[in-house]
Amino acid sequence: MRGDADVVDELTVDHRMFDGFFMQFNDAQPGSTDRKRLVDTLVIELMRHLTFEEQHLHPVMCEHLDQGDELTAQESDDHDRMRRLLERLRDLEPNDSDFDRLVSQLHSEFRAHVDVDENHLFPKLRLAVHPYVLDSLAKKLRVLQKGAR
């Protein structure tokens, strides 16, 4: 993403990247090492994404949004469900009977997460949070991404 993108833009780009991982997974041969490689990458990148939101975005939500504490609690519950699925997937092989089912569940949870973020939280953040704060968060996310890749 460009250096002038704010955290909403950067997280939206992340969402599209994850959509791409799920599409590639669906296109890969069932039971293949390609599916395992994609899931391994998805586990690392989605954990990074969730951790960033929890450590940096949630405090901003609590501080600046009406009902920020409640919104953050709901987001945390959603993140916990995805984390549990990611942890289970981390230890499975692509020919395991639960592998495809868990990826499908993760995809559903992820799509719900994207819907809430992009259609509800992100517009509220843009209205309630000063652009400087959103830009500062974007810089933190880019540093984290650069170090992880």
C-alpha positions as CSV (number, residue, x, y, z in Angstrom):
1,M,0.0,0.0,0.0
2,R,1.1,3.6,-0.5
3,G,2.7,5.6,2.3
4,D,-0.3,7.9,2.4
5,A,-2.8,5.2,3.2
6,D,-4.3,5.1,6.6
7,V,-4.9,2.1,8.8
8,V,-8.4,1.5,7.3
9,D,-6.8,1.3,3.8
10,E,-4.0,-1.0,5.0
11,L,-6.3,-3.4,6.8
12,T,-8.7,-3.5,3.8
13,V,-5.7,-4.5,1.7
14,D,-5.0,-7.2,4.2
15,H,-8.6,-8.4,3.9
16,R,-8.2,-8.7,0.1
17,M,-4.9,-10.6,0.5
18,F,-6.7,-13.1,2.7
19,D,-9.5,-13.4,0.2
20,G,-6.8,-14.4,-2.3
21,F,-5.4,-17.0,0.0
22,F,-8.9,-18.6,0.4
23,M,-9.4,-18.5,-3.4
24,Q,-6.0,-20.2,-4.0
25,F,-6.9,-22.8,-1.4
26,N,-10.1,-23.6,-3.2
27,D,-8.3,-23.9,-6.5
28,A,-5.6,-26.2,-5.1
29,Q,-5.9,-30.0,-5.3
30,P,-7.6,-31.4,-2.1
31,G,-5.0,-33.0,0.1
32,S,-2.1,-31.3,-1.7
33,T,1.0,-29.7,-0.2
34,D,-0.1,-26.5,-1.9
35,R,-3.1,-26.4,0.4
36,K,-0.9,-26.9,3.4
37,R,1.5,-24.2,2.3
38,L,-1.4,-21.8,1.8
39,V,-2.9,-22.6,5.2
40,D,0.5,-22.2,6.9
41,T,0.9,-18.8,5.4
42,L,-2.7,-17.9,6.3
43,V,-2.1,-18.9,9.9
44,I,1.0,-16.6,10.2
45,E,-0.5,-13.6,8.4
46,L,-4.0,-13.8,9.9
47,M,-2.5,-14.1,13.4
48,R,-0.4,-11.0,12.7
49,H,-3.5,-9.2,11.5
50,L,-5.6,-10.1,14.5
51,T,-2.8,-9.3,16.9
52,F,-2.3,-5.9,15.3
53,E,-6.0,-5.1,15.6
54,E,-6.1,-6.1,19.2
55,Q,-3.0,-4.3,20.3
56,H,-3.4,-1.1,18.3
57,L,-6.9,-0.7,16.8
58,H,-9.0,-1.8,19.8
59,P,-7.6,0.8,22.2
60,V,-8.4,3.5,19.6
61,M,-11.9,2.1,19.3
62,C,-12.4,2.1,23.0
63,E,-11.2,5.7,23.3
64,H,-13.0,7.3,20.3
65,L,-16.1,5.3,19.4
66,D,-19.5,5.4,21.1
67,Q,-19.9,2.0,22.7
68,G,-16.2,1.3,21.9
69,D,-15.9,-1.1,24.8
70,E,-18.8,-3.2,23.6
71,L,-17.6,-3.2,20.0
72,T,-14.1,-4.2,21.1
73,A,-15.5,-7.0,23.2
74,Q,-17.5,-8.4,20.2
75,E,-14.4,-8.1,18.0
76,S,-12.3,-9.9,20.6
77,D,-14.9,-12.8,20.7
78,D,-14.7,-13.0,16.8
79,H,-10.9,-13.0,16.9
80,D,-10.9,-15.7,19.6
81,R,-13.1,-18.0,17.3
82,M,-10.7,-17.4,14.4
83,R,-7.6,-18.0,16.6
84,R,-9.0,-21.3,17.8
85,L,-9.5,-22.5,14.2
86,L,-6.0,-21.2,13.2
87,E,-4.4,-23.1,16.1
88,R,-6.2,-26.3,15.1
89,L,-5.3,-25.9,11.5
90,R,-1.6,-25.3,12.3
91,D,-1.2,-28.9,13.5
92,L,-3.2,-30.7,10.7
93,E,-2.1,-32.1,7.4
94,P,-4.0,-31.5,4.3
95,N,-5.2,-35.1,4.1
96,D,-6.7,-34.9,7.6
97,S,-10.4,-35.4,7.6
98,D,-11.0,-32.1,9.5
99,F,-8.6,-29.9,7.4
100,D,-11.0,-28.8,4.7
101,R,-14.0,-28.4,7.1
102,L,-11.9,-26.2,9.4
103,V,-10.7,-24.0,6.5
104,S,-14.3,-23.6,5.5
105,Q,-15.3,-22.6,9.0
106,L,-12.3,-20.2,9.1
107,H,-13.4,-18.7,5.8
108,S,-16.9,-18.1,7.2
109,E,-15.6,-16.5,10.4
110,F,-13.2,-14.4,8.3
111,R,-16.0,-13.2,6.0
112,A,-18.1,-12.1,9.0
113,H,-15.1,-10.3,10.4
114,V,-14.6,-8.4,7.1
115,D,-18.3,-7.5,7.0
116,V,-18.2,-6.0,10.5
117,D,-14.9,-4.2,9.9
118,E,-15.5,-2.8,6.4
119,N,-19.2,-2.0,6.7
120,H,-19.5,-0.9,10.3
121,L,-16.2,-0.3,12.2
122,F,-14.1,1.3,9.5
123,P,-16.7,4.0,8.6
124,K,-17.1,4.8,12.3
125,L,-13.3,5.1,12.7
126,R,-13.0,7.4,9.8
127,L,-15.7,9.7,11.3
128,A,-14.5,9.6,14.9
129,V,-10.8,9.4,14.8
130,H,-8.4,12.1,13.7
131,P,-6.6,11.3,10.4
132,Y,-3.2,11.7,12.2
133,V,-4.1,8.8,14.5
134,L,-5.2,6.6,11.6
135,D,-2.1,7.5,9.7
136,S,0.1,6.7,12.7
137,L,-1.5,3.3,13.1
138,A,-0.9,2.6,9.4
139,K,2.8,3.3,9.9
140,K,2.9,0.9,12.8
141,L,1.2,-1.8,10.7
142,R,3.6,-1.3,7.7
143,V,6.6,-1.7,10.1
144,L,5.1,-4.9,11.5
145,Q,4.4,-6.2,7.9
146,K,7.8,-5.4,6.7
147,G,9.4,-7.2,9.6
148,A,7.2,-10.3,9.1
149,R,7.9,-10.7,5.4
